[in-house]
């Protein structure tokens, strides 16, 4: 009987440990970059980390992901740095509900796409006044940044534009159907849905510059944003390199994630990076060197710091 109790206790411990290793990857919409990157990460963790089973979930984006992490359940979430900061301090869409976050790693720069087509006549942010636009899906950080960008450009999001709240894939279809004139999307390069629009017959894509608004955004919200380029070769039909506002993408978890688990995730990513690059090209920008840039407003998890220390990478 005593032996049976010992066996039962051992099985219980093993089962509990296995349960703790089941994690969900909160990604984004199917037309964006978070979704394929999250799918690749889930497959990698499930195959390379013994005892860990990871699954990717479609979500509205950063805000949804941060709310899921806030439940305290074992979530790993993709997020833009500005949305994560709001969640950490309980502001904006997270008013009254702080989320205790930690960064696992800096991912890649997220670049603001303000996309239209030549037939609309839109060439600048000022030209959006009176137009039908989408500022991103509910639950996305695209919406957070779009509102800040409109504000920096001197436009009232509620009065100066006719606003829809569509995902990037829905936005592309709406442009094709002439239901909206332009849309905002913050993502990596290339974004599949934008590629689809650029390659559509009868559509000549126009990318609106947004880098001039960066100083005003940083003055109000902190040094979260930076000027960047979308090279004209990125999407078919671009007439010139697009000067845009950018923000860091980060991989975040709840502060309650055990150190050993966070360490295993970070180690798996950097030790098997080539496998991840095959799932999406943006993984090439996930480097140990980039972890030193301090472009995340959220402190690193102790498990991540342990791995970086092993690699002689000083981030704090």
C-alpha positions in Angstrom: 0.0 0.0 0.0 2.8 2.4 0.9 4.5 1.6 -2.5 1.2 2.4 -4.3 1.0 5.7 -2.5 4.6 6.6 -3.5 3.8 5.6 -7.1 0.6 7.7 -7.1 2.4 10.7 -5.6 5.2 10.4 -8.2 2.6 10.3 -11.0 0.8 13.3 -9.6 4.1 15.3 -9.5 4.9 14.2 -13.0 1.4 15.1 -14.2 1.5 18.5 -12.5 4.9 19.2 -14.1 3.6 18.2 -17.5 0.6 20.4 -17.1 2.8 23.3 -16.2 4.6 22.8 -19.5 1.5 23.2 -21.6 1.5 26.8 -23.0 -0.4 28.8 -25.5 1.1 31.3 -27.9 -1.1 34.4 -28.3 -0.5 35.7 -31.9 -2.7 37.9 -34.0 -4.9 37.8 -37.1 -4.2 35.3 -40.0 -3.2 38.1 -42.4 -0.5 39.5 -40.2 3.0 38.5 -39.1 2.4 37.4 -35.5 0.3 34.5 -36.7 2.9 32.6 -38.8 5.6 33.5 -36.3 3.5 32.2 -33.4 2.8 29.0 -35.3 6.5 28.5 -35.9 7.3 29.1 -32.3 4.6 26.7 -31.1 5.9 24.0 -33.4 9.5 24.6 -32.3 8.8 24.5 -28.5 6.7 21.4 -28.9 9.4 19.6 -30.8 12.6 20.9 -29.1 11.7 21.3 -25.5 11.1 18.0 -23.7 7.7 17.9 -21.9 6.5 21.1 -23.4 3.4 21.3 -25.6 2.7 24.6 -27.2 -0.3 25.7 -29.3 -0.8 28.9 -31.3 -4.0 30.9 -31.0 -5.5 33.4 -33.4 -6.3 36.7 -31.6 -7.0 40.3 -32.3 -3.4 41.2 -31.6 -1.3 42.8 -28.9 -4.2 44.1 -26.6 -5.9 40.7 -26.7 -2.6 39.0 -26.0 -1.8 41.1 -23.0 -5.3 40.6 -21.6 -4.8 36.8 -22.0 -1.4 37.0 -20.2 -3.2 39.0 -17.5 -5.4 36.0 -16.7 -2.3 34.4 -15.1 -2.6 31.3 -17.3 0.5 30.0 -19.2 0.5 32.3 -22.2 3.4 33.6 -24.2 2.3 36.7 -26.2 3.5 38.8 -29.1 3.1 42.5 -28.4 4.1 45.9 -29.5 6.1 47.8 -26.9 3.7 50.7 -26.6 0.7 48.4 -25.8 2.8 46.4 -23.3 3.8 49.6 -21.5 0.1 50.6 -21.2 -0.7 47.2 -19.8 2.1 47.3 -17.3 1.1 50.7 -15.9 -2.7 50.3 -16.3 -3.4 53.1 -18.8 -5.2 53.4 -22.1 -7.1 50.2 -23.0 -5.8 48.8 -19.7 -7.1 51.5 -17.4 -7.7 50.0 -13.9 -6.3 46.6 -14.8 -2.5 46.4 -14.7 -0.8 43.3 -16.1 2.5 42.2 -14.4 4.6 41.5 -17.4 8.1 40.4 -18.2 9.9 40.4 -21.5 11.4 37.2 -22.9 13.1 38.8 -25.9 13.1 41.7 -28.3 11.8 40.4 -31.6 11.9 42.8 -34.6 10.8 46.3 -35.6 7.1 46.7 -36.3 6.5 49.2 -39.0 3.5 51.4 -39.5 1.8 50.8 -42.9 -0.7 53.5 -43.9 -1.9 51.9 -47.1 -4.1 53.2 -49.9 -4.3 52.9 -53.7 -3.6 55.5 -56.3 -7.3 56.1 -57.3 -8.1 57.6 -53.8 -5.7 60.6 -54.3 -4.4 60.1 -50.8 -0.7 61.0 -50.6 -0.1 62.2 -47.0 -1.6 61.9 -43.5 -3.4 65.3 -44.0 -5.2 63.8 -47.0 -6.9 61.3 -44.7 -9.3 64.0 -43.5 -12.8 63.2 -44.5 -11.9 59.7 -45.8 -13.1 56.3 -44.9 -10.3 54.5 -43.1 -9.7 51.4 -40.9 -7.6 51.9 -37.8 -7.1 48.2 -37.1 -9.0 45.4 -35.4 -10.4 45.8 -31.9 -7.9 44.2 -29.5 -4.9 45.2 -31.7 -2.0 47.5 -31.0 -2.4 48.7 -34.5 -5.4 50.6 -33.2 -3.4 52.1 -30.3 -0.7 53.4 -32.6 -3.1 54.5 -35.3 -4.9 56.8 -32.8 -1.6 58.2 -31.7 -0.4 58.8 -35.2 -3.7 60.5 -36.2 -3.4 62.7 -33.2 0.3 63.6 -34.0 -0.8 64.6 -37.5 -3.4 66.9 -36.1 -6.4 64.8 -37.0 -9.3 63.9 -34.6 -10.0 60.1 -34.9 -13.7 60.7 -34.1 -14.4 63.8 -36.1 -12.0 64.0 -39.0 -12.3 60.5 -40.5 -15.0 57.9 -41.0 -13.5 55.1 -39.0 -13.8 51.3 -39.3 -12.2 48.7 -37.1 -11.0 46.0 -39.4 -8.2 43.4 -39.4 -5.5 43.7 -42.0 -7.1 41.0 -44.2 -10.5 42.6 -43.8 -9.0 46.0 -44.6 -7.5 44.8 -47.9 -10.8 43.3 -49.0 -12.5 46.6 -48.1 -10.1 48.6 -50.2 -10.6 46.2 -53.1 -14.4 46.6 -52.8 -14.0 50.4 -52.5 -15.6 50.4 -49.0 -12.7 52.2 -47.4 -10.1 54.5 -48.8 -7.1 53.6 -46.6 -6.0 51.5 -43.7 -3.5 51.4 -40.9 -1.5 48.3 -40.1 1.5 47.9 -37.9 3.5 44.8 -38.8 6.7 43.1 -40.1 7.9 42.9 -43.6 6.4 41.6 -45.7 2.9 41.4 -44.4 1.0 38.8 -46.5 -2.3 40.8 -46.7 -0.5 43.9 -48.0 1.4 41.8 -50.5 -2.0 40.5 -51.7 -3.3 44.0 -52.3 -0.1 45.1 -54.0 -0.4 42.2 -56.4 -4.1 42.7 -57.2 -5.0 43.6 -60.8 -6.1 47.2 -61.3 -4.7 48.3 -57.9 -1.6 50.5 -57.6 -0.5 50.6 -54.0 0.4 53.9 -52.3 2.2 53.9 -48.9 1.8 57.1 -46.9 4.8 58.4 -45.0 4.5 58.7 -41.2 8.0 59.3 -39.9 7.4 63.1 -39.5 4.9 62.3 -36.7 7.4 60.4 -34.5 8.7 63.3 -32.4 5.2 64.4 -31.4 4.3 60.8 -30.5 7.4 60.4 -28.4 6.9 63.7 -26.7 3.5 62.6 -25.4 4.0 58.8 -24.9 7.7 58.4 -24.1 10.5 57.3 -26.4 8.8 54.2 -27.8 8.8 55.1 -31.5 11.5 55.6 -34.1 11.8 56.5 -37.8 12.3 53.6 -40.2 12.0 52.6 -43.8 9.9 50.2 -45.8 12.1 49.6 -48.9 10.3 50.2 -52.2 11.1 46.6 -53.1 8.9 45.2 -50.3 5.6 45.5 -52.1 4.9 45.4 -55.8 4.1 48.8 -57.3 5.7 51.0 -54.5 7.0 54.1 -56.2 9.5 55.0 -53.5 10.9 53.9 -50.1 8.2 54.6 -47.4 9.4 56.7 -44.5 7.5 55.4 -41.5 7.0 55.3 -37.7 8.2 52.1 -36.1 8.0 50.4 -32.7 9.6 47.3 -31.2 7.9 44.0 -31.0 8.5 42.0 -27.9 7.7 38.5 -26.6 6.1 38.8 -23.2 4.8 36.6 -20.4 3.2 37.0 -17.0 5.7 37.6 -14.2 4.5 34.4 -12.6 6.1 32.2 -15.2 8.7 29.9 -13.5 12.3 30.9 -14.3 13.1 27.4 -15.6 10.2 27.6 -18.1 11.1 31.1 -19.4 14.8 30.0 -19.7 13.8 26.9 -21.8 11.7 29.1 -24.2 14.4 31.7 -24.8 17.1 29.0 -25.2 15.0 27.1 -27.7 14.5 30.2 -29.8 18.1 31.2 -30.0 19.5 27.7 -30.3 17.1 26.8 -33.2 16.8 30.1 -34.9 17.3 28.8 -38.4 14.1 26.6 -38.0 12.2 29.7 -37.1 13.5 31.8 -40.0 11.9 29.1 -42.3 8.5 30.0 -40.8 8.8 33.7 -41.3 11.7 35.9 -42.5 11.3 38.4 -39.6 12.9 35.8 -37.2 16.2 36.8 -38.8 16.0 40.0 -36.8 15.7 38.2 -33.5 19.3 38.4 -32.4 21.2 38.4 -29.1 22.7 41.8 -30.1 19.3 43.3 -30.4 18.5 42.4 -26.8 21.0 45.1 -25.7 19.0 47.9 -27.3 16.7 48.3 -24.3 13.8 48.9 -26.7 11.3 47.2 -24.4 9.7 49.2 -21.6 9.1 45.9 -19.8 11.9 44.3 -17.6 13.4 41.0 -18.8 12.3 37.8 -17.1 14.8 36.2 -14.8 14.9 33.1 -17.0 15.8 35.2 -20.1 18.5 37.0 -18.1 19.9 33.7 -17.1 20.3 32.6 -20.8 21.7 36.0 -21.8 24.3 35.8 -19.0 25.4 32.4 -20.3 25.9 33.9 -23.7 27.8 36.9 -22.2 25.1 39.3 -23.4 24.6 42.2 -20.9 21.1 43.7 -21.2 20.6 45.4 -17.9 
